[in-house]
Amino acid sequence: MNIGEKVLNTLKEEILEVEYDRYIKKLKYEKDLSQDDRAYFSAPNIFVAKWVKTSYGNRISDLFEDENGTKPLVETSIKEINQEISTKIRHIETKNNSKSTKLNPSFTFDSFIVGQSNQFAYTTAKSVAEKPGEQYNPLFLYGGVGLGKSHLLQAIGNYHLNMGKIVIYTTLEQFMNSFISHLRSQTMSRFREKYRECDLLLIDDIQFLSSKEQTQDEFFHTFNELHIAKKQIVMTSDRQPNKITGLVDRLKSRFEWGLMADIQPPGLETKIAIIEKKCELDGIRLNREIINYIAVNMGDNIREIEGTIIKINALSAMLNQTITVEFAKNAIEEQLKEKKENISIDNIVSIISKELNIKSSEIKSKKRTQKVVNARRIVIYLARNLTPNSMPQIALYFGMKDHTAISHTMKKISELLKSDEKFKIQLEELSNKVNTNSN
């Protein structure tokens, strides 16, 4: 039974039998399509898909967190759409010298878009690929979800697979499950042979070693054996070693022996370049306006952005419709709605005041200097577009009598966006900052 089936079985115990039989029972968990940050379920029709997402999406997400510590966004679509998306993004198993590893062949250094936010991580990863076991061993890549850590990790692996090397790529969860399985069956010699006789060991999500005492002990000895033999070790994590609670000191110190490289959220230009590259690789045609809309509104999770592009293209093919800006907006409406719920006007005021070097209190005041008025207009525009607040609610926040002033501001900003390219770029960058720092 996979994790999705477990979650639905747990949900069965919490809800009415009639609702389970009518809706939940008809769902199918798409294991190959789902990832840590997103869980996909197929439904027999769009009615069931929308009802489940609206009524139980949040609870299903909570149950995933109870099960494995990650809280994914729950997506429900009719079966045909999920199948179309699945064929685009599922990982392909690659075999080498009768040793199998699960690497995505599209994750290469050539397909990785380099920007200021990831330049250092990219350079060090490429250096490790070219000279394994020499300079930076281990290499520890860390950063937020969906920023490209796994891409670089697998790029190193693919580089060496092409050279005939034995590469082991695994998540920490898979390593731990394999360890427990061999321990129970008393076949630890086979486990150690697999992990200690490879040329490269690539471990994703090493932070999940936290508080796993037996697994930490085994990994410690595996690490030592490989390091002494000058075999390359590369790990990814969502945080630095010294910030992983429940990790023994001897492992923390070893993780810091080599080099630690962080990946920061990408800037707007980098996101645009990533979307353009993804479209090029997958043969998807999106005009610049659509690309900019996705880059500005979808936050900084690159994996989520790529999934969004695939979803838009799959819907276009299925419905036989041309991808326009309006079509793209409708396709990702639900995702943007959920993002908006994570952003408050206070968030926007705080970020804009910092970026424009103005006090938050001035933006919320009645002050009429040009600098303050410009900042206030930007906040109002972003609040209307990036939060679920209505114009009357925004007016109330700023102490205005009614929504008329908000409406006037929205029209003024729209006019500036058409006539002032410099202002348009500035607003896109500020919108990107809000999305990046609020999700």
N, C-alpha and C positions, 0 to 999 in steps of 0.2 A: 504494500500500500504506500503510495507516494504522499508527500506532505500535503498536497492539495486535497486528496481524498480524506486524509486524517482531519484536516480542518473542517471539511463539510460534514464528516461524521460527528465531530464535536458540536458543530452548529445544530445538527439534528436534535441533540439532547436539549437544546435551549429554546427551540421554537415550536409552534403548533404543528402537529402532524400534517394537517391539511396544507399548510404553507410549504412544508418540506416536500410533500408529494407533488404539489402543483408547480413549484419553481426550482428549489434547490436540487432536488433529485435529478432534474433534467440537465444540470450543469456537468461539463467535462473539463477537468483541469488540464491545461496545455503545458505539460512539463518541459518539453523542448523549447518552447517559446518563452517561458517565464524565467525571470532573473531575480536577484536579491531585492531589487527595488521595484519590481513590477510582477504581478501575478495575473496570468491570463486564464479566463474560463470561456469555453464555448457554450452557447445557448442555442436551442432549436429555432428561436425566432427573436426578432428585435424587441418584442414586448417583454419576454422573459428576461432578456439581457438588461434592459433598462430598469425593470422592476427590481431585480436582484441588486444591481449596482446602487440604486437609490435607497433601497430598504435595508440592505445588509452589507454593503461594500465596506463600511467602516468596521463593522464587527468582524468580518472575514479577515480584514487586515490585522486587527488586534489578535485574532487567533493564530495567524502566521507568526506574529511576534512572540506569542506564548510558546509556540512550537520550536522556533529556531533562533529567536533573538533579533530577527529583522522584520521591519514593518513595511511591506510593499504596497504600492498603489494597486488597487484591484481593478482590472479591466474585464468587461464582459462584452462579447461580440457574437454575432451569429457565426456558425461554424465555418462558412466559406471564407469570411474575412480573416479569421485566425489562421486558416490553412495557408492563405496567400501570404500573410505576414510571416508565418513560420518558415516557409520555404526560403524567405529572403535572409533571415537573421540567425537561423540555427547554426550551431557549431558543427564542423565536420571532423570526424575522427581521422587522424593521420597516423600511419604505421611506419615504423622504422626499425630495421634489423630485428624483426619479430618482437620488438618492444613497442607497445602502443602508448600513445600519449594523446590527449585531447586538446589540440591547438586549433584556433581559427586561422586558416591559411591567409585570410585577408589582412590579418594584423601583422603588418611589416613596418619597417622604418620608412619605406617610401610612401606608405599610405597614412602615416602619422603627420598631422599638421602641426608645425612648430610655431610657437608664438612666445611672447615674453614670459607668459605664465608657466611654460613647461620647457623652456630652452635648456636649462641646466639638467633636468631629469633626462631629456632626450639625448643630450650630449654624453652624459655618463653611461646611459644604457647602451648606446652605440659603441662606446669605448669598451665596455664589458663584453659585448658581443664579439668585438674584434680581438680582444686580448683577455680571454676568460681565465680566472684563477690567478691573475697577476696583480693588477693595481688595486681594484676595488672589490674585495671579497670579504664579507658579503656586500651586495648592493641592496640597500633598503629604500624602497620607493614608498612615499606616504602622501596622502591627500584625501580630499572628500570623495564621495561616491560619484562615479561616472565621469571622472576627469581625465582618464587615459592611462591609469596605472597598469591595468590588465593588458591594455594594448601594447605598451612598452615591454612588459614581462613576456608576452607571447611573441613579440617581434624578436626578442633575444632567442627564444626557443626555436622559432622558424628559421632564423639565420643559421643555427647549428644543425637543425634537422637536414637542411640542404647540404651540409658538409658531412653527413653520415654519422653524426655524433648521437649518443644515447641521451635523450632529454626526457626528464620527468617533470611534467607540469601537473600540479594538483592544487586544490584548495586545502586549507587547513582542516576543514570539516572532513574532506575525503581522506586525508592523511590519518586523522584521528579514527575514523570509522574503520579504515583498513588495519590500523594498529590493534584496535579492540577485537576485530574479527580474527586476526592471526593469533592474538594472545589467547583467545578462547579455544581456538582449534589447535593450540600448541604448535604453530608453524612459524614462529618468529624468525627462524633462519631464512625463510623465503621472503619475509617482509624486509629484513635487513639487507638481503642480497639485492632486492629491487631498488631500495632507496640509497644504498651506500656504494653501489657499483655503477652509477650513472655518471655521465660527464658534466651534466648541469642539473641542478635541482631548483625548480621554480615553484614557489609557494605563494598562493594568493590568500589574502585576508588572514595574515598571521596573528592579528589581534585576538582571534578566537582561541588562541592558546591560553588566554586568561583563565587562571584557576583550574586548569586541567593538569593536575600534578603528574600523573603517570605519563601522559602524552608529552609534557614538558621534559620529563626525564629522558624519554626515548629520543625526542628531537634533539636534545642536548648532545647525546652521544652520536647521533647521525650527523649533526652539524660538525662535530669535532673530527669524525672520520673523513668527511668530505674536505674539510678545510686543510687538514694535514696532507691529504693527497692532492692539494691544489686544484680541487674541483670547484667550479663556480656555483655559488649559492645566491639566488635573487629572491627577495621577499617583498610583498606589498602589504600595506596596512593603512587604516584610516587615521592613524596617529603615530607619533614618534614612540620609540621603544620605552623611553622613560615615563610615558604617559599611559602605558598599557597596565592597568591595575591587575594584580594577581599574577604577574609575570615574575619569576624568580630572578634575582640579581645576576646570577651567572649567565642567564640567557640575554638579559638586557645588555650586559657588557659585551657579549659576543656579537650581538646585532649591531653594536656601535664600532666594531673593529674596522670595518671597511669604510663605506661612504653612505651617508643618508642624503637623499634628494627629494625635495617636496615638489608637488604639482599644485599650483594655485588655480583658482577659477579663471577661465579664459576671458580676455577682453572681447569687445564686440567684433572687432576686425578678425580676430582668430576664429570666433564662432562662425562668422560668415564664410571664411575660408574653409572651415571644416564641412559646412553644409554644401558648399560648392563641390568639394572633393567627393563627398558621399554621393551626390547626384551624378557626378561624372563616372564614378566606379559602378553605380547601379543603373546607369542609363536613364535617370529620372530628370525630366525637364521642368525646372521651376524658374520663373523670371526673378529678377533682382528684387522686386517689391515683395514677393512672397518669401524669398530668402531672408530679407531684412525683417519681415514681420515675425518669422519663426525665431530668428536670432535674438530679437528684442524681447519677445514675450515668453520664451520657453525656459528661461533660467540658464544655469551653467552646467547642468548634467548632460554631458555629451552623448552618453548612451541613450538618454531619454530623447534628446533632439534627433538622433539617428532613427530611433524607433518611430518618432513622429513623422519623419519624412517617408518612411516605409509605409506607415499607416495611411497617410494622405494618398500616396501612389496606388496602394492596394484598393482603397475606396474608389479612386478615380477609374481604375480598370474595371472594377466590379460593376459600377454604376454607369460606365461608359460616358463619363463626363470630363470635360477639359478642366485642368486644375487652374482655377483663378484665385485671386486673393480671397474672395467671398467663400469659395468652396473650401479653401484651406482653413479659414476661420471657423466654418461650421464643423469641419472634421475634428478640430481640436478644441471645440467649445467647452467640453466637459473638463478636459485637462486644465485649461486656463481658469475655469471657474474654481477648481480646487486650489490652484495657485493663488488666486485672488484672496481666498479665505485665509491664507497665511500671511497676507500683507495688510498692515493697518496704516492709517493716515499718519500716526505717530512715527512709524517706521520711515515713511517717505520724508516727513519733515526733518527727522534726524539725519538721514543720509544726504538730502539736498542741502541742508544748512552746512554740513561738513564739506561737501564738494564745492559749494559756492562761497564758502567762508563768510557765512552770515549766521547770526545767533538764531536758534529755534524760536525764541520768544519774539524776535522781530518779524519772522514770517507769519506768526499767528497774531501779530499786533495790527493796528490800523495805520501803521507808518506808510507813507506814500513816496519815499525816494525811489528812483528808477531801479536801483539794484534790488531793493526789497520787493517792489511790485513784480519784477521779472521772476524772482524766486518763488513768490506766492503763486503766480500764474502757473509756473511749472509744477508746483506741488498739487494745485487743484486739477490740472490736466492729468497728471499721473494717478492721483487719487480716483479720478473718474474712470480711468482706463485699467488700472491695476488692482483696484479693490472692488468689493461688491456694493460699496456705498452709493446711494442715489444722490442727485444734485441737492435736494433738500437736506439730506444728512451731512453733506460736505459743507453746505451753507451754515448749518447749525454748529459744526466744528469750528468755523471761523467767526462765529458770532454775527453772521449776516441776517438781515430780516427775512429774506426768502431766497429762492434758488435763481432769481433773475441775474444776479451778479455772476453766479457760477456759469450760467448759460452764455453770458456775454464773454467770459474768460475763455470758454471752450471755443467759441467762434473766432476770437482773437488769435488763439494759438493755432487753430486750423489754417487761418490766413497766413500766419508767419511760416508755417510748415511748407506752404506752397511757394512762398516768395523768397524765403531766406534759407539757402542750403546749409550755411554754417550753423544756424539755429537748429535746423532739422537734425544734423549730425550730433550736436550737443545734447538734444533731447533724447535721441536714441541711446547715447552713451549713459545718460543719467537713468533712463528707464532700465537699461541693462544692469546698472549698479544696484538699483532697488530690487530687481528680480534676483540678482546674485546674493545679496545680503539678507534677504527676507525669507528664503526657502531652505 
